[in-house]
Amino acid sequence: MVLLEAEFSPLKKVVVSTPGKEKERLTPKNLNELQYAEIPDPVELKVEHDEFKEKLRNAGAEVLDVRELINNLSKDELIDLLKISSDCELDFSSLDNKELGDILISGLTIVEAKQKKILKKYILGDEEDLCIKPLVNIMFTRDPGMVMGDVYIQSKMRWESRRREPEILSKIVKPEKIIKAEKGYFEGGDFMPIGYGKLLMGFGTRSSALGLNDVLPKLTSEGVMDEAVLVRLETPELHPNKGIGHLDTVMGVPSKDVIIYYSYLDKMKVYKYKNGEITRDQRPLKEVLKDYLGDLRVVTIGNGEYYTEEREHWLLASNIIVVDKNTIVAYEHNRITNKLLTEVGIKIITFKGNEIIKEGGERSGPRCMTLPILKV
């Protein structure tokens, strides 16, 4: 069963993915292809992620891990997923589920395939040549899937290196009700239910207008959404899609009456979706949200001071995960924003993420690493 009431609801059950051998496949040659900016230290990365998982457990959440759950799939399911992923002709019949699951996430080189004696045809290839590319971004379980009400939404990812992840997560979660994004792009980092059938959603840099056109009517038909606030994201940085990726890189909702807010959002276009119709709202997003969240308190990243705001926005001060009422897990390094949140009554559980934040194309944080499946 999956069930999610709102972004700010207490976290009961969540899916994460512990980093492993797939991170060791990152090289200066393949960074761009795999949608990465930097190469992390894989040892320290795992230490940080283990600390993050412990914080979630200590806050009362049941933490499920993709690396363990994937072994519960049948051998036929795993082989089917691997065949779709493979650029080589391979015979997986001699491998057990644990080996198959590890290959699905960590990838497989031609040399490894030869060593396992599963490569049917071979002409040319060295250690760097991959039969199956690693899922180096699967640690960010937020993007491939999401939940609203009792419905699971399977994403459609913008970047080619991540397009295998949504089906894998769907097979692992096994939801009773599922909507599949089939057109454009629709990703979980842009998706924020704000309670009572209302959705806040970003689009433009990762999710697309075509993706929203496809999925929003389906959510309405399922009875889990009756209205949405949509904001078109545009990046102010010199490198498109690097500064602002998903909506959760520029804002967060730690409580029903508090938002974390990057002031550049005031310049972005806001729309309302209701009864199948779209209307433009000329007000800044923070003003529009007061219609839904009431007497809203806005915590501007870095207190709105230019250099502090830019730095802490870049270091993902808004990328938080709510674990209990008025309680969040956040990076420890965004000290100014964290202090401001404490002053408005938000309890903050911090952890170190110096290697984690290097991850992915637009940096990554606590929210990126979680797929909440029970949040009520």
C-alpha positions in Angstrom: 0.0 0.0 0.0 1.1 3.6 -0.7 -0.4 6.6 0.8 0.7 10.3 1.0 -1.3 13.1 2.3 1.1 16.1 2.0 4.7 17.2 1.7 4.6 18.2 5.4 3.0 15.0 6.7 5.1 12.8 9.1 7.2 10.2 7.3 6.2 6.6 8.1 7.8 4.5 5.2 10.4 5.5 2.7 12.5 3.9 -0.1 16.2 4.8 -0.4 19.1 3.3 -2.4 22.4 2.8 -0.7 25.3 3.8 -3.0 27.6 0.9 -4.2 29.8 -0.2 -7.0 27.9 1.9 -9.6 29.6 5.0 -8.1 33.0 3.4 -8.8 32.1 3.4 -12.5 32.3 7.2 -12.7 35.2 8.6 -14.7 36.1 11.9 -16.2 35.2 10.4 -19.6 31.7 9.4 -18.7 30.6 12.1 -16.3 28.6 14.1 -18.8 26.9 11.0 -20.3 25.8 9.8 -16.9 24.6 13.3 -15.9 27.2 14.0 -13.3 29.2 17.1 -12.3 31.9 15.7 -10.1 33.3 12.3 -9.0 32.5 11.6 -5.3 34.7 9.7 -2.9 32.7 6.4 -2.8 33.8 5.5 0.7 32.9 8.8 2.3 29.7 8.9 0.2 28.5 5.7 1.7 29.4 6.9 5.3 27.2 10.0 4.7 24.3 8.0 3.3 24.4 5.5 6.1 24.2 8.4 8.6 21.3 9.9 6.6 19.4 6.5 6.8 20.0 6.3 10.5 18.6 9.8 11.0 15.4 8.7 9.2 15.1 5.5 11.3 15.7 7.5 14.5 12.9 9.8 13.5 10.5 6.8 13.3 10.5 6.0 9.6 10.7 2.5 8.2 13.5 2.6 5.7 13.4 0.3 2.7 16.5 -0.1 0.5 16.4 -0.7 -3.3 19.6 -2.8 -3.1 17.7 -5.2 -0.8 14.3 -5.0 -2.4 15.5 -5.7 -5.9 16.5 -9.2 -4.8 12.8 -9.9 -4.1 12.0 -9.7 -7.8 11.7 -13.0 -9.6 14.6 -14.2 -11.7 12.4 -13.7 -14.9 11.7 -10.1 -13.9 15.3 -9.4 -13.3 16.4 -11.0 -16.6 13.8 -9.1 -18.5 15.0 -5.8 -17.0 18.6 -6.7 -17.9 17.8 -7.7 -21.4 16.2 -4.3 -22.0 19.3 -2.6 -20.5 22.0 -4.6 -22.3 24.0 -3.6 -25.4 25.6 -7.1 -25.5 24.1 -10.6 -26.2 24.2 -12.2 -22.8 23.0 -15.4 -21.2 21.9 -14.7 -17.6 20.6 -18.2 -16.8 23.5 -19.3 -14.7 23.4 -16.3 -12.3 21.4 -16.1 -9.1 19.1 -13.2 -8.1 21.7 -11.4 -6.0 24.1 -11.3 -8.9 21.4 -10.2 -11.3 20.2 -7.4 -9.0 23.8 -6.2 -8.5 24.4 -6.1 -12.3 21.1 -4.2 -12.9 22.3 -1.4 -10.6 26.1 -1.5 -10.8 26.4 -2.3 -14.6 28.5 -4.9 -16.4 31.7 -4.5 -18.5 32.6 -6.7 -21.4 35.5 -8.0 -19.4 33.2 -8.9 -16.4 30.8 -10.6 -18.8 33.6 -12.8 -20.2 34.8 -13.7 -16.7 31.2 -14.7 -15.7 31.0 -16.7 -19.0 27.7 -15.1 -19.9 28.9 -13.3 -23.0 27.5 -15.0 -26.1 29.3 -13.0 -28.8 32.5 -11.1 -28.5 34.7 -9.3 -31.0 36.3 -6.3 -29.2 36.1 -4.6 -25.8 38.1 -3.6 -22.8 37.5 -2.8 -19.1 35.9 0.6 -19.9 33.4 -0.9 -22.4 30.0 -1.5 -20.8 27.5 -4.1 -21.8 25.1 -2.6 -19.2 25.5 0.9 -18.0 25.4 1.5 -14.3 22.5 3.3 -12.7 24.7 5.9 -11.0 21.7 8.1 -10.2 19.4 5.5 -8.6 20.4 6.8 -5.2 18.0 9.7 -5.9 14.8 7.7 -5.5 12.7 10.8 -5.4 12.7 11.3 -9.2 11.6 8.0 -10.7 8.4 7.7 -8.8 6.1 9.6 -6.5 2.8 9.2 -4.5 -0.3 11.3 -4.1 -3.1 10.0 -2.1 -3.2 6.2 -2.7 -1.9 6.5 -6.2 1.7 5.9 -7.4 3.0 7.9 -10.3 5.7 6.3 -12.5 7.9 9.1 -13.9 9.2 9.7 -17.4 12.8 11.0 -17.1 14.4 13.7 -19.1 17.9 12.4 -19.1 18.6 9.2 -21.1 21.0 7.8 -18.3 18.0 7.7 -15.9 15.2 6.3 -18.1 15.5 2.7 -16.8 14.9 3.8 -13.2 11.1 4.4 -13.2 10.1 0.8 -14.2 12.6 -0.7 -11.7 11.1 1.4 -8.9 7.6 0.5 -9.9 8.4 -3.2 -9.9 10.0 -2.9 -6.4 7.2 -0.8 -4.8 4.4 -2.9 -6.4 1.6 -0.3 -5.9 -2.0 -1.3 -6.3 -2.9 1.9 -8.2 -0.4 3.3 -10.7 -0.4 6.2 -13.2 2.4 6.2 -15.8 3.8 9.4 -17.3 3.8 8.6 -21.1 4.4 11.9 -22.8 7.0 14.7 -22.2 8.8 14.5 -18.9 7.5 14.2 -15.3 9.8 13.8 -12.4 9.4 13.6 -8.6 11.7 16.4 -7.7 9.1 18.8 -9.1 6.1 17.2 -7.4 4.9 18.5 -4.0 1.4 17.5 -2.7 0.3 20.2 -0.3 -2.8 18.5 1.1 -6.5 18.3 0.5 -6.1 17.3 -3.1 -3.9 20.2 -4.0 -0.6 19.9 -5.8 2.4 22.2 -6.2 4.5 21.4 -9.3 7.5 22.8 -11.1 8.2 22.4 -14.8 10.5 23.7 -17.5 14.0 22.5 -16.5 13.3 18.8 -15.8 9.6 18.1 -15.9 7.9 19.5 -19.0 4.6 21.1 -19.9 3.8 18.1 -22.1 4.4 15.8 -19.1 2.0 17.9 -17.0 -0.6 17.8 -19.8 -0.4 14.0 -19.7 -0.4 13.3 -15.9 -2.5 16.0 -14.3 -5.8 14.9 -15.9 -5.0 11.3 -14.8 -4.6 12.4 -11.2 -7.9 14.2 -11.4 -9.6 11.1 -12.9 -8.2 9.0 -10.0 -9.8 11.4 -7.5 -6.5 12.3 -5.7 -6.1 15.9 -7.1 -8.6 18.6 -7.8 -6.3 21.6 -8.2 -2.6 22.4 -8.9 -0.3 25.4 -8.7 2.3 25.2 -11.5 5.5 27.2 -11.7 7.6 27.5 -14.8 11.3 27.1 -13.6 14.0 29.1 -15.4 17.6 29.0 -14.3 19.5 32.3 -13.6 22.9 30.7 -13.9 25.2 30.7 -16.9 24.9 26.9 -17.4 21.2 26.0 -18.1 19.8 23.2 -15.9 22.7 23.4 -13.5 21.5 26.0 -10.9 17.8 25.2 -10.8 16.9 21.6 -11.6 13.8 20.5 -9.9 11.4 22.6 -7.8 12.9 21.2 -4.6 16.3 22.9 -5.4 14.6 26.3 -4.9 11.9 25.7 -2.3 10.7 23.4 0.4 7.6 23.0 2.6 8.7 22.0 6.1 5.3 22.8 7.7 1.8 23.6 6.7 2.4 27.3 7.3 6.2 27.6 6.5 8.0 27.5 3.2 11.7 27.7 2.3 12.0 30.1 -0.6 14.6 31.2 -3.2 13.7 34.8 -4.0 14.4 34.3 -7.7 11.1 32.4 -7.8 9.4 35.8 -7.7 10.3 36.3 -11.3 8.8 33.0 -12.5 5.4 32.5 -14.1 2.7 30.8 -12.0 -0.4 29.0 -13.3 -3.4 27.4 -11.7 -5.0 24.2 -13.0 -8.6 23.4 -12.1 -11.4 21.6 -13.9 -9.2 20.9 -16.8 -8.5 24.6 -17.4 -5.2 26.6 -17.0 -5.2 30.2 -15.8 -2.2 32.5 -15.3 -1.8 34.1 -11.8 0.2 37.3 -12.0 1.2 37.2 -8.3 4.6 35.8 -7.1 4.5 32.1 -6.1 4.8 32.9 -2.4 1.6 35.0 -2.6 -0.3 32.4 -4.6 0.5 29.7 -2.0 -1.1 31.7 0.7 -4.5 30.8 -0.9 -3.7 27.2 0.0 -1.5 27.3 3.1 -3.1 30.1 4.9 -1.1 32.4 7.1 2.1 31.5 5.5 5.6 32.3 6.9 8.2 32.6 4.2 11.8 31.7 5.2 14.0 33.2 2.4 17.1 31.2 1.8 20.1 32.9 3.4 17.8 35.6 4.9 17.6 37.1 1.4 21.2 38.5 1.6 22.6 38.2 -1.9 25.8 36.2 -1.4 24.4 34.1 1.4 21.3 33.3 -0.5 23.1 32.3 -3.6 25.6 30.1 -1.7 22.9 28.3 0.4 20.6 27.9 -2.6 23.5 26.3 -4.4 24.1 24.1 -1.4 20.4 23.0 -1.3 19.0 24.7 1.8 15.5 24.0 0.5 16.1 20.3 -0.3 14.7 18.9 3.0 12.6 15.9 4.0 9.9 16.3 6.6 10.0 13.4 9.1 7.5 14.5 11.7 5.3 17.5 12.5 7.5 20.6 12.1 10.6 18.4 12.0 12.9 18.0 9.0 16.2 16.3 8.0 18.5 18.8 6.3 22.2 19.5 5.5 24.2 20.9 8.4 26.2 23.3 6.2 23.3 25.7 5.4 23.7 27.4 8.8 21.9 30.7 8.1 18.8 29.1 6.6 18.7 26.4 9.3 18.9 29.1 12.0 16.0 31.0 10.4 13.9 27.8 10.3 14.6 27.1 14.0 13.4 30.6 14.8 10.0 29.9 13.2 9.6 26.6 15.2 11.1 24.0 12.8 13.2 21.3 14.5 16.1 20.4 12.3 18.0 17.1 12.3 21.2 17.7 10.4 23.8 15.5 8.8 27.0 16.0 6.8 26.6 15.7 3.0 29.8 17.0 1.5 30.1 14.1 -0.9 26.4 13.6 -1.5 25.9 17.2 -2.7 28.4 16.5 -5.5 26.1 13.9 -6.9 24.0 14.2 -10.1 23.9 17.0 -12.6 22.3 19.7 -10.4 23.6 18.6 -6.9 21.5 16.5 -4.6 20.1 16.6 -1.1 18.0 14.8 1.5 14.7 15.1 -0.4 16.4 13.8 -3.6 17.4 10.6 -1.8 13.9 9.6 -0.6 10.8 8.1 -2.2 8.1 8.4 0.6 5.5 5.7 0.1 3.7 6.2 3.5 3.4 9.8 4.7 0.4 10.6 6.8 
